[in-house]
Amino acid sequence: MFCDNFFKPFKFVLVVLNAFFCFSMPNAWAQEPIQRQADVIIVGGGLAGLSAARTLVSEGLSVIVLEASNRIGGRTWTKNIPGGGWIDMGGQWVGPGMEHILPLAESLDVKTFPSYHKGDNILIYGGKQQKYSSDPAVGTFPISQEELKDYQSALKKIDAYALEVPVDAPWRAPRAKEWDSQTLATWIRDNVPSPGAKFILRVFALGYFAAEPSDISFLHFLFYIHAGGGFHKLHTSGVALRFAGGAQQISEKMANQLGDRVLLNMPVREIDQTGDLVVVRTEHDRFEAKQVIVAMAPPLAVRISYKPNLPANRDQFSQRTPMGSSIKVHAVYETAFWREKGLSGQVISEDDDVSLAVDNSPPDGKPGILAGFLEGQEAREWSDRPEAELKKKVLEAFVKFYGAEAATPVAFYKADWDAEPWARGCFTCVLPPGTWTGFPGVVREPVGRIHWAGTETATEWYAYMDGAVASGKRAAANILLILKKDDNVKKTK
Amino acid sequence: MFCDNFFKPFKFVLVVLNAFFCFSMPNAWAQEPIQRQADVIIVGGGLAGLSAARTLVSEGLSVIVLEASNRIGGRTWTKNIPGGGWIDMGGQWVGPGMEHILPLAESLDVKTFPSYHKGDNILIYGGKQQKYSSDPAVGTFPISQEELKDYQSALKKIDAYALEVPVDAPWRAPRAKEWDSQTLATWIRDNVPSPGAKFILRVFALGYFAAEPSDISFLHFLFYIHAGGGFHKLHTSGVALRFAGGAQQISEKMANQLGDRVLLNMPVREIDQTGDLVVVRTEHDRFEAKQVIVAMAPPLAVRISYKPNLPANRDQFSQRTPMGSSIKVHAVYETAFWREKGLSGQVISEDDDVSLAVDNSPPDGKPGILAGFLEGQEAREWSDRPEAELKKKVLEAFVKFYGAEAATPVAFYKADWDAEPWARGCFTCVLPPGTWTGFPGVVREPVGRIHWAGTETATEWYAYMDGAVASGKRAAANILLILKKDDNVKKTK
């Protein structure tokens, strides 16, 4: 501190000289470089990173959270809209059985409300647009009896197989090698004869993975199902509830409690653990800690420079963990007019780039909000394209789904997750064949004093907010054990 | 220049103050930051980058080549050994029909010599160690007639399918979607009944892709075969010749000719094309150019920061291009003792982590050198492990293959490519299902003023040195066209 102040006059002289002599000064002079220390530095200010920070702070440790972007929340992102409403541009669903995110939300006084599941869903398939009850006790997909039987038999097989995949070690499944040698597309081709059932399973891949069946290792698919508690639970609990006021609030409230421990606009460039303390560098700033948590998806985490270099298998694993491809759009209407027509808002379409749509209105249905999803190949086709074109395409589909009223929303929003620099895809990593079995154990294995968090390291509700929170708590707990052990060693010495 | 000199006394004062007041100065002051301009900056000093540089210089353009590591040559790396010999730790084989690397070598006065293919090969399979002639006209794999027939029928099918895959657009193959929805493992499972033929095809995946059949999209596999001119050509031309003195010489000689245009130890951190010139930054230095060639494999190229951000599909594509997994070892002996026993040195083993071995001696066979390959799963198991352990394991295998003399080499060398920070795997990218068809056209599509090179962008001899050279020349030719057009526009104005 003394040095900094003492030095200021000299710096002033330099800045003047600089302006005068056009000498390009290192950028660091423009702004005081930050230099801070903490017990633990957390890279990534999403649900995982903030949950880790919260756990560590509650145990009396000092932490710094470095978030690359200009907001916290990661793949949860709530947009306030004119008139006081809000929209979840990213992750939004929770439900019973999620043991980490729900208690956390409650402790932060964030309320849940049930997703809208009343009236009829719509299925557009085989050239027909058909309604069916959104109540699973009443109706199901309007495909032929034979196709339905085929679909249900596939689900039954998948659920049974999924139970054989240990969620903490998918590579240890008795048939791991067989299942990890093929894609979900191959399994569907071989086991699901009817086109209708095939189609519904593709929609499942799009809706849950934001990926095509050809992208997904069948072992990874089974792991995901098991981590979510099976097909039925995914379909019910997985989408049962939403947060009143939006999902990003959880992160915002945690960040508020953490105060100036959380720094935004801090893309980490290097993590150096060659010295006594781990040094974490951004372009201009420098932080030191005893331990580090990297709470980022592996394909982004691997873009940081590490000293020493990451172990070969950690790097190679991270080359095999692509993010799903996802665009989420919203159209806002004065009222949820489709409800009055007896529609739930849920649409699955074979013919439209918006292959999935749901009612995403606030609890009172005012305004009426429809969310549309472009996933997998459709997201890739629409990424980086002008919003006006996409809006036109989406609204054409919405008119077909919901009627002419859909043509004139009061507002339209797009979240192109593949284009987001600090997400580079959504919802999470979609492991191709050969990854789980090729790199057993790598996913959560710490690298020296670096610990990995993020929903990609979760064993329950992988890809969900719940998995993210659990992963942050797990990484924090590991560090607590290590630091306590270190303390004991010091005391004994 | 004037500014730099004028400023020096002030800097001296600062350095003294710094030492005195313990103020941590930005690192940039420690060493004069380099600031240079050129028509084209090339990121990556392997065969692709250097070939591009050479082409551009020959057309009168100024270039700067920035190489991250402390040597040029990329995945070619020749080690000089005591006694005047040399070893190719990386890429080494060329052959007839390679129209880019061979003329380049000739122009640089680097001679080729035939790989050693005399005497008997060894196959260890099904619990038996059997010899067979290394002359394909005389002998072939000692598996049963039925298995052989099965193997040959698979090759025939694969060769025919490969011809249907356009090498410049694999996603346009009539059956692209079908083939890109499955792994090579699935295709083998479905089409190759006998275990012997299955085994030989796995060896093919290991030997040519450094990957497991489960890692490889069947479409990518077919593309590779077509790009190499079919099975027969890959098996003959693909491994026919080596460079006397080693493959890295080609890069070294090109770099010598390019002189101070080539800078080592320059990991590029950022490429910024938001201004009139493209700015390329390393940690300390800054370069400007009209156009940039990134001659790196996609999984490494994507770790650079780009301004503006890379297009969504370029980023997502690069998340789906993992490098193969490869360790290459060498044991050096006074003489090629196996030759005296009538052995070619070539071994394929089902039972050993070194699943492939070859005679890798210099033309006169003195010293005798054996190369062993650990690929795919074996490489992953041995990466980052102590060399002494690996040496023991390899030499045990070599004793089994070649006799007791193999136990005591005069030297042993390991190249763990997955651990190499600027390679992170070898030989090249192994595309999983869904990548070629999911991201059509992305592989070579320039991003603004950034052009992509590297053998990963080749359409002939993908993964080979020849493909690398061709890719560099192609990227350079594109830039020449653009700059000529720009010049014409300026002239007309």
Boltz contact constraints between the chains, C-beta under 6 A:
constraints:
  - contact:
      token1: [A, 3]
      token2: [B, 21]
      max_distance: 6.0
  - contact:
      token1: [A, 3]
      token2: [B, 23]
      max_distance: 6.0
  - contact:
      token1: [A, 7]
      token2: [B, 23]
      max_distance: 6.0
  - contact:
      token1: [A, 21]
      token2: [B, 3]
      max_distance: 6.0
  - contact:
      token1: [A, 22]
      token2: [B, 3]
      max_distance: 6.0
  - contact:
      token1: [A, 23]
      token2: [B, 3]
      max_distance: 6.0
  - contact:
      token1: [A, 23]
      token2: [B, 7]
      max_distance: 6.0
  - contact:
      token1: [A, 26]
      token2: [B, 26]
      max_distance: 6.0
  - contact:
      token1: [A, 26]
      token2: [B, 28]
      max_distance: 6.0
  - contact:
      token1: [A, 28]
      token2: [B, 26]
      max_distance: 6.0
  - contact:
      token1: [A, 181]
      token2: [B, 185]
      max_distance: 6.0
  - contact:
      token1: [A, 181]
      token2: [B, 214]
      max_distance: 6.0
  - contact:
      token1: [A, 182]
      token2: [B, 186]
      max_distance: 6.0
  - contact:
      token1: [A, 183]
      token2: [B, 433]
      max_distance: 6.0
  - contact:
      token1: [A, 185]
      token2: [B, 181]
      max_distance: 6.0
  - contact:
      token1: [A, 186]
      token2: [B, 182]
      max_distance: 6.0
  - contact:
      token1: [A, 186]
      token2: [B, 186]
      max_distance: 6.0
  - contact:
      token1: [A, 212]
      token2: [B, 434]
      max_distance: 6.0
  - contact:
      token1: [A, 214]
      token2: [B, 181]
      max_distance: 6.0
  - contact:
      token1: [A, 214]
      token2: [B, 433]
      max_distance: 6.0
  - contact:
      token1: [A, 214]
      token2: [B, 434]
      max_distance: 6.0
  - contact:
      token1: [A, 215]
      token2: [B, 434]
      max_distance: 6.0
  - contact:
      token1: [A, 299]
      token2: [B, 319]
      max_distance: 6.0
  - contact:
      token1: [A, 303]
      token2: [B, 303]
      max_distance: 6.0
  - contact:
      token1: [A, 309]
      token2: [B, 421]
      max_distance: 6.0
  - contact:
      token1: [A, 311]
      token2: [B, 384]
      max_distance: 6.0
  - contact:
      token1: [A, 312]
      token2: [B, 383]
      max_distance: 6.0
  - contact:
      token1: [A, 312]
      token2: [B, 384]
      max_distance: 6.0
  - contact:
      token1: [A, 312]
      token2: [B, 418]
      max_distance: 6.0
  - contact:
      token1: [A, 312]
      token2: [B, 419]
      max_distance: 6.0
  - contact:
      token1: [A, 313]
      token2: [B, 380]
      max_distance: 6.0
  - contact:
      token1: [A, 313]
      token2: [B, 383]
      max_distance: 6.0
  - contact:
      token1: [A, 315]
      token2: [B, 424]
      max_distance: 6.0
  - contact:
      token1: [A, 316]
      token2: [B, 325]
      max_distance: 6.0
  - contact:
      token1: [A, 316]
      token2: [B, 418]
      max_distance: 6.0
  - contact:
      token1: [A, 316]
      token2: [B, 425]
      max_distance: 6.0
  - contact:
      token1: [A, 319]
      token2: [B, 299]
      max_distance: 6.0
  - contact:
      token1: [A, 319]
      token2: [B, 322]
      max_distance: 6.0
  - contact:
      token1: [A, 320]
      token2: [B, 322]
      max_distance: 6.0
  - contact:
      token1: [A, 322]
      token2: [B, 319]
      max_distance: 6.0
  - contact:
      token1: [A, 322]
      token2: [B, 320]
      max_distance: 6.0
  - contact:
      token1: [A, 380]
      token2: [B, 313]
      max_distance: 6.0
  - contact:
      token1: [A, 383]
      token2: [B, 312]
      max_distance: 6.0
  - contact:
      token1: [A, 383]
      token2: [B, 313]
      max_distance: 6.0
  - contact:
      token1: [A, 384]
      token2: [B, 311]
      max_distance: 6.0
  - contact:
      token1: [A, 384]
      token2: [B, 312]
      max_distance: 6.0
  - contact:
      token1: [A, 418]
      token2: [B, 312]
      max_distance: 6.0
  - contact:
      token1: [A, 418]
      token2: [B, 316]
      max_distance: 6.0
  - contact:
      token1: [A, 419]
      token2: [B, 312]
      max_distance: 6.0
  - contact:
      token1: [A, 421]
      token2: [B, 309]
      max_distance: 6.0
  - contact:
      token1: [A, 424]
      token2: [B, 315]
      max_distance: 6.0
  - contact:
      token1: [A, 425]
      token2: [B, 316]
      max_distance: 6.0
  - contact:
      token1: [A, 432]
      token2: [B, 432]
      max_distance: 6.0
  - contact:
      token1: [A, 433]
      token2: [B, 183]
      max_distance: 6.0
  - contact:
      token1: [A, 433]
      token2: [B, 214]
      max_distance: 6.0
  - contact:
      token1: [A, 434]
      token2: [B, 212]
      max_distance: 6.0
  - contact:
      token1: [A, 434]
      token2: [B, 214]
      max_distance: 6.0
  - contact:
      token1: [A, 434]
      token2: [B, 215]
      max_distance: 6.0
